[in-house]
């Protein structure tokens, strides 16, 4: 009897640990920072858990069959000792450097974006936004390369900064 209880406790612990670990396995985490070295501030990627093979650090690749959340973090945004910018918006487009522009409806639905503008709805599909983090669901239903734009706004209002690299979705397989 004691052996069965011990095995059940161990099994429950393993399942709990696997569940906790899987949250990070199924998320593409991109860490951002504000670079002031060139005079004008700009957003840059400092870490990317889903970097495109052979691509730049800011390129995200979502493999066949995966439907992760993409989490964009700007550490200590609008906090003492942190950056003076907070994350406010996220857009997806099918044409590089074209903001805003119409987006294919099926591509828009992969990100819960408005097909007329590409702006991602941060209050649906499990998407969330706050100063230091954007959580974007990527349903990855079809193979497509899109360009994403992350926008941060100065904490006291006024000017914004952005970045606009690419996401390579490999589709559902």
Buried (B, 14 or more C-beta within 10 A) or exposed (E): EEEEEEEEEEEEEEEEEEEEEEEEEEBBBBBBBBBEEEEEBBBBBEEBBBBBEEBEBBBBBBBEEBBBBBBBBBEEBBEEEBBBBBBBBBBBBBEEEEBBEBBEEEBBBBBBBBBEBBBBBBEEBEBBBBBBBBBBBBBBBBEBEBBBBBBBBBBEEEEBBBBBBBBBBBBEE
